[in-house]
Amino acid sequence: MKRLLLLAGILIVLLVGFVFVTEQFSINVTPKNNTSEETQEENVKLLTEESVVIDAVDKVGPSVVTILVDRPIQAQIPQQIGPFSIFGFEQQLPEEDPEPQSIGSGFVVSSDGLIVTNKHVVDDSASKYQILTNDDKSFDVEQIYRDPLNDVAILKVNTTDLQPVELGNSDNLKVGQFVIAIGSALGEFRNSVTTGVISGLGRGITAGSPYQGFAEKLDNVIQTDAAINPGNSGGPLLNSSSQVIGVNTAVSSEGQNIGFALPVNAIKESIKTFNEGGQFDRAFLGVSYRMIDPEIATLNEVAAGAYVDRVVTDSPAEKAGLAQGDIITEINGKRLEKDTFELSQAIGENKVGDGITLRVWNSGDTREVKMTLGNTPDQ
């Protein structure tokens, strides 16, 4: 009997030990399997992202060009206008340099020599410009068409074998979406590639050019954290399908990785109007202005609206009798409001030849002004 009890005790001890060892083995092995699966998933993710970027560069890289300006350049000290800077090339240059200087980027939109860039990159009508392709071919820019409404220009060069990009759709973009930027960083490192995400949509900024000293209001731009540098201006912002969804335009001087791009659908509209008439047909009023919000208006005892700083000579505005000091409060019965419905947006909703009615305030008197919009001259 004692032997049976002893044998039973030994069996129980062995059984308990076996269970304990088995549990310990399971505990030790399971994490190793999970770690392996997680590592595999991370590798797949990295390989997928890497492949997207490589494919985009292979496909779009040959379509990205460097914009060169050919002129003697005076040494300049960069100026800053506001918190955002339109980024042309800002390097300190010698007083005279006969060599063409890299000032921005662009991309091919048709095989017969049409190239899109920013208007501010080629803003000097007295200068001669060239483009340099990814395979080191250079072409003189024969014609430049500047969009007066957007910071966009179309360059024409004499060739028929360029590789155009594919234009995407900027109306369905999402914050957090993966993006790729390509351009001539610092005017020296051609076809530099950076990646990031869309940080915000529908931004409105007032951007200035350190290179030329002016300010321009840009509405509905794309914000991205993809690293963008001087010289990237005019280059493409791509989605993961290698489609152009924006044109890199401005960068914040007060923060890191805060860049802005014009949405490509605005560019497509510019290309459409250009292809239809060989120029940009944009409704033109002919004034420079500042928006006055209700608070400032109350403090100064004036009306809120668009304060006219200057009237362009021989413009529709001058012919209709508008003058410096007038404040335009309404267009076609719709009130102008700062940051909500400004004068440029109101004019942009009309076409060349449209008749409009303005409500104008000056020194306590209000009058109605009827006029016909003209076509914006090339700038």
Buried (B, 14 or more C-beta within 10 A) or exposed (E): EEEEEEEEEEEEEEEEEEEEEEEEEEEEEEEEEEEEEEEEEEEEEEEEEEEBBEEBBEBBBBBBBBBBBBBEBEEBEBBEBEBBBBBBBBBEBEEEEEEBBBBBBBBBBBEEBBBBBBBBBBBBEEBEBBBBBBEEEEBEBEEBBBBBBBBBBBBBBEBEEBBBBEBBEBEEBEEEBBBBBBBBBBBEEBBBBBBBBBBEBEBEBEBBBBBEEEEBEBBBBBBBBBBBBBBBBBBBBBBBEBBBBBBBBBBBBEEEBBBBBBBBBBBBBBBEBBEEEEBBBBBBBBBEBEBBEEEBBEEEEBBBBBBBEEBBEEBBBBEBEBEEEBBBBBBEEEEBBBEEBBBBBBBBBBEEEEEBEBBBBBEEEEEEBEBEBBBBBEE
